[in-house]
Amino acid sequence: MLERRIVPEAGIRVAITRGISPALDALARRSRSGSCFMRAAWFEAADAANAQTVLAMRPDGSAVAAIPIAGIGPPLVGTRAVPGSYWPFRSIAVAADALPAELEALLSAPQVRRALSPVWRVGPVLREDRAVTMLEQAAVRAGWTVLVRTLGNTFVLSVGDQITGGGWPRKSTLRRLKNYERQLAQKGELDIRFVTGSAWDEEAFKALAAIEANSWVGRRSDGSGAQFLAPAQCALWRRAVRDPHIAEALSATILTVGGEPAAFSFDLRAGERQYSIASSYDERFAAGRPGKIVTYRQLEWAARQGVQTVDLGVGDSGYKREMGAVAGSQMIDLLFVRNRSIGRLLSFKWGPMSELACPDFRASADARRRRKRIVAQVAAAAAIAATAVAASTGCATRGTAQTPTR
């Protein structure tokens, strides 16, 4: 434990701990986002350097909010970010019964402001995440400048309703899928394996890596979008599934043809909602559309597990709309800046200030006075901007789900 302080006006105690706090496990069960897998292991799996956890605790000792934070970019710049295994869950943990005043008090505490650094990042995250909305509001009230970058809209499939209604998949789609399966069967017997919970094993990880090695991402890219081919990224998921709660939330649907891994879908369940992390297929089997086969098989399996809604991620809307998906939540990236003048400069590179803060900024006489000092701060701001943009580019690349042409 590095530092503790009572904030009497909000009735909370602030604590800053080294590493990722075990308190996240208890918070995950009471999370405002309903994401029971966002436990300590979820953040530890990212193996982030110099990690800390900023905690707000009530008098009874229960955590009401936690902000895991770690350094990104050159240490001298001091930029930090919330780590995480996968977007859209590089977010903070907030109890469902948390009060706005509690989070505002946490972000106002001097030692917390120092720990979070002059610039820190949360994202990519979903705009509909209630914890994110609460964080944004509390940060503005606590005097932080919040910059918001929009990355696009996710696409959402109401698989439960469509399957129950009996019209999904469409008859024409079913005919095509059966035809694809017949084509693949000429190369060998087809088999579908569903991996989740205690079924995660070495064989599963090797199969996933083998598919990526023979996919477009393995053959015709730098491999930065791979989830299992790169040893460091695969190690992240291996660490994550050591926690049985996370292992149960994650699943891999693996199609083999004649015993050879041909395609997979890698997904994350949170209650009745599922998030598509990545999918890929071996290009040697491309004619038989193995990616499409494994996608539909996975969705049918997910529906049997109680999944009602599937978030298919951002981009490549063609095949998603064909499946019946519609535009869902915005994906956003948040940057929190302690100095308002520097925040104003960074907004030209990152994105506009939060709508919650804009009226306050225009009306503030103090802000007008601070503009006079911008010139003296340009050098520092430029360095921070370069780091923030470089870090965001790297994280976005590593966190984006593979969505190959099916």
Beta strands, then each sheet from edge to edge (+ up, - down):
strand 1: 3-7
strand 2: 12-18
strand 3: 52-57
strand 4: 63-71
strand 5: 80-81
strand 6: 93-94
strand 7: 119-126
strand 8: 145-157
strand 9: 190-196
strand 10: 250-257
strand 11: 260-270
strand 12: 273-281
strand 13: 309-314
strand 14: 326-337
sheet 1: 1+ 2- 3+ 4- 5+ 7+ 14- 8+ 13- 12- 11+ 10- 9+
sheet 2: 1+ 2- 3+ 4- 6+
end
